[in-house]
Amino acid sequence: IRNTHRVKEMRRGSSRVSFVRKTMLAQHVKAQEAASRLTFVRTGIRYSMFTKPQTRRERLAKFLSSTLFNNIIMGLILGNAIMLGIEIDVSSQLGQNEIPVWFGLVNNVFV
């Protein structure tokens, strides 16, 4: 009787494993389809690496959606945050009339 009980447990376990495996594979397929749809939406057919953008608007759209542009903007934001910290630190130690001229120049670059 004990061996029969063990065989039933193995059958249950194996069906459970196959159910989980089927579910995981189905979820994996759904995730791949969603990723490809998202890639298509983000890049579009016209902006694939096999076709060259023709108009100025298409080239600008490609640049604005590029990683390079995102990194440039992120660098500007980070640089601005650092400069704000430096300005606040220096301004707290100096008087109102002693603020360096380069603060205005740096603000013009970031603004």
Short mmCIF file of the C-alpha atoms (twelve columns), coordinates in Angstrom:
data_MODEL
# 
_entry.id   MODEL 
# 
loop_
_atom_site.group_PDB 
_atom_site.id 
_atom_site.type_symbol 
_atom_site.label_atom_id 
_atom_site.label_alt_id 
_atom_site.label_comp_id 
_atom_site.label_asym_id 
_atom_site.label_seq_id 
_atom_site.Cartn_x 
_atom_site.Cartn_y 
_atom_site.Cartn_z 
_atom_site.pdbx_PDB_model_num 
ATOM 1   C CA . ILE A 1   0.000  0.000  0.000   1 
ATOM 2   C CA . ARG A 2   2.835  2.344  0.795   1 
ATOM 3   C CA . ASN A 3   4.405  1.999  -2.677  1 
ATOM 4   C CA . THR A 4   1.042  2.693  -4.339  1 
ATOM 5   C CA . HIS A 5   0.722  5.905  -2.345  1 
ATOM 6   C CA . ARG A 6   4.224  6.973  -3.447  1 
ATOM 7   C CA . VAL A 7   3.398  6.337  -7.134  1 
ATOM 8   C CA . LYS A 8   0.298  8.534  -6.831  1 
ATOM 9   C CA . GLU A 9   2.390  11.306 -5.288  1 
ATOM 10  C CA . MET A 10  4.862  11.152 -8.173  1 
ATOM 11  C CA . ARG A 11  2.058  11.373 -10.705 1 
ATOM 12  C CA . ARG A 12  0.613  14.395 -8.963  1 
ATOM 13  C CA . GLY A 13  4.032  15.979 -8.754  1 
ATOM 14  C CA . SER A 14  4.786  15.385 -12.407 1 
ATOM 15  C CA . SER A 15  1.446  16.839 -13.535 1 
ATOM 16  C CA . ARG A 16  2.057  19.822 -11.318 1 
ATOM 17  C CA . VAL A 17  5.467  20.306 -12.888 1 
ATOM 18  C CA . SER A 18  4.051  20.055 -16.385 1 
ATOM 19  C CA . PHE A 19  1.254  22.510 -15.517 1 
ATOM 20  C CA . VAL A 20  3.767  25.007 -14.158 1 
ATOM 21  C CA . ARG A 21  6.009  24.503 -17.161 1 
ATOM 22  C CA . LYS A 22  3.118  25.062 -19.590 1 
ATOM 23  C CA . THR A 23  2.039  28.173 -17.691 1 
ATOM 24  C CA . MET A 24  5.573  29.538 -17.624 1 
ATOM 25  C CA . LEU A 25  6.031  28.924 -21.348 1 
ATOM 26  C CA . ALA A 26  2.725  30.633 -22.118 1 
ATOM 27  C CA . GLN A 27  3.740  33.631 -20.000 1 
ATOM 28  C CA . HIS A 28  7.125  33.720 -21.716 1 
ATOM 29  C CA . VAL A 29  5.477  33.816 -25.141 1 
ATOM 30  C CA . LYS A 30  3.137  36.606 -23.988 1 
ATOM 31  C CA . ALA A 31  6.084  38.584 -22.630 1 
ATOM 32  C CA . GLN A 32  8.014  38.219 -25.889 1 
ATOM 33  C CA . GLU A 33  4.989  39.363 -27.903 1 
ATOM 34  C CA . ALA A 34  4.495  42.371 -25.616 1 
ATOM 35  C CA . ALA A 35  8.188  43.252 -25.882 1 
ATOM 36  C CA . SER A 36  8.121  43.100 -29.659 1 
ATOM 37  C CA . ARG A 37  4.973  45.259 -29.769 1 
ATOM 38  C CA . LEU A 38  6.625  47.790 -27.470 1 
ATOM 39  C CA . THR A 39  9.772  47.827 -29.599 1 
ATOM 40  C CA . PHE A 40  7.644  48.357 -32.699 1 
ATOM 41  C CA . VAL A 41  5.766  51.222 -31.062 1 
ATOM 42  C CA . ARG A 42  8.945  52.874 -29.785 1 
ATOM 43  C CA . THR A 43  10.947 52.646 -32.969 1 
ATOM 44  C CA . GLY A 44  8.328  52.260 -35.686 1 
ATOM 45  C CA . ILE A 45  8.940  50.614 -39.012 1 
ATOM 46  C CA . ARG A 46  10.390 53.746 -40.607 1 
ATOM 47  C CA . TYR A 47  13.082 54.033 -37.930 1 
ATOM 48  C CA . SER A 48  14.461 50.512 -38.094 1 
ATOM 49  C CA . MET A 49  18.173 50.139 -38.640 1 
ATOM 50  C CA . PHE A 50  17.613 48.894 -42.176 1 
ATOM 51  C CA . THR A 51  15.906 52.033 -43.481 1 
ATOM 52  C CA . LYS A 52  17.458 55.451 -43.401 1 
ATOM 53  C CA . PRO A 53  15.275 58.375 -42.267 1 
ATOM 54  C CA . GLN A 54  14.623 60.662 -45.223 1 
ATOM 55  C CA . THR A 55  13.182 63.925 -43.979 1 
ATOM 56  C CA . ARG A 56  14.546 66.359 -41.418 1 
ATOM 57  C CA . ARG A 57  11.567 65.638 -39.184 1 
ATOM 58  C CA . GLU A 58  12.277 61.890 -39.241 1 
ATOM 59  C CA . ARG A 59  15.973 62.443 -38.432 1 
ATOM 60  C CA . LEU A 60  15.009 64.763 -35.571 1 
ATOM 61  C CA . ALA A 61  12.458 62.262 -34.251 1 
ATOM 62  C CA . LYS A 62  15.071 59.504 -34.374 1 
ATOM 63  C CA . PHE A 63  17.615 61.663 -32.518 1 
ATOM 64  C CA . LEU A 64  15.100 62.752 -29.872 1 
ATOM 65  C CA . SER A 65  14.175 59.127 -29.183 1 
ATOM 66  C CA . SER A 66  17.806 57.955 -29.086 1 
ATOM 67  C CA . THR A 67  19.787 56.885 -26.056 1 
ATOM 68  C CA . LEU A 68  22.397 59.547 -26.813 1 
ATOM 69  C CA . PHE A 69  19.859 62.340 -26.443 1 
ATOM 70  C CA . ASN A 70  18.505 60.816 -23.223 1 
ATOM 71  C CA . ASN A 71  22.045 60.618 -21.815 1 
ATOM 72  C CA . ILE A 72  22.787 64.244 -22.789 1 
ATOM 73  C CA . ILE A 73  19.630 65.473 -21.043 1 
ATOM 74  C CA . MET A 74  20.361 63.329 -17.997 1 
ATOM 75  C CA . GLY A 75  23.898 64.782 -17.853 1 
ATOM 76  C CA . LEU A 76  22.541 68.326 -18.031 1 
ATOM 77  C CA . ILE A 77  20.086 67.643 -15.225 1 
ATOM 78  C CA . LEU A 78  22.787 66.059 -13.073 1 
ATOM 79  C CA . GLY A 79  25.209 68.918 -13.798 1 
ATOM 80  C CA . ASN A 80  22.538 71.464 -12.916 1 
ATOM 81  C CA . ALA A 81  21.822 69.705 -9.627  1 
ATOM 82  C CA . ILE A 82  25.525 69.682 -8.757  1 
ATOM 83  C CA . MET A 83  25.917 73.359 -9.655  1 
ATOM 84  C CA . LEU A 84  22.866 74.289 -7.577  1 
ATOM 85  C CA . GLY A 85  24.449 72.560 -4.603  1 
ATOM 86  C CA . ILE A 86  27.739 74.394 -5.149  1 
ATOM 87  C CA . GLU A 87  25.972 77.746 -5.561  1 
ATOM 88  C CA . ILE A 88  23.969 77.262 -2.385  1 
ATOM 89  C CA . ASP A 89  27.062 76.253 -0.425  1 
ATOM 90  C CA . VAL A 90  29.128 79.210 -1.676  1 
ATOM 91  C CA . SER A 91  26.232 81.694 -1.318  1 
ATOM 92  C CA . SER A 92  25.631 80.678 2.287   1 
ATOM 93  C CA . GLN A 93  29.219 81.623 3.183   1 
ATOM 94  C CA . LEU A 94  29.319 84.907 1.215   1 
ATOM 95  C CA . GLY A 95  27.313 88.076 1.436   1 
ATOM 96  C CA . GLN A 96  24.714 89.179 -1.121  1 
ATOM 97  C CA . ASN A 97  27.144 91.524 -2.916  1 
ATOM 98  C CA . GLU A 98  30.021 88.996 -2.981  1 
ATOM 99  C CA . ILE A 99  28.390 86.347 -5.200  1 
ATOM 100 C CA . PRO A 100 30.824 85.381 -8.020  1 
ATOM 101 C CA . VAL A 101 30.021 86.415 -11.587 1 
ATOM 102 C CA . TRP A 102 30.458 82.888 -12.926 1 
ATOM 103 C CA . PHE A 103 27.217 81.819 -11.174 1 
ATOM 104 C CA . GLY A 104 25.275 83.823 -13.741 1 
ATOM 105 C CA . LEU A 105 27.247 82.308 -16.620 1 
ATOM 106 C CA . VAL A 106 26.689 78.765 -15.376 1 
ATOM 107 C CA . ASN A 107 22.953 79.453 -14.886 1 
ATOM 108 C CA . ASN A 108 22.726 80.663 -18.496 1 
ATOM 109 C CA . VAL A 109 24.305 77.411 -19.714 1 
ATOM 110 C CA . PHE A 110 21.838 75.214 -17.831 1 
ATOM 111 C CA . VAL A 111 18.783 77.376 -18.421 1 
# 
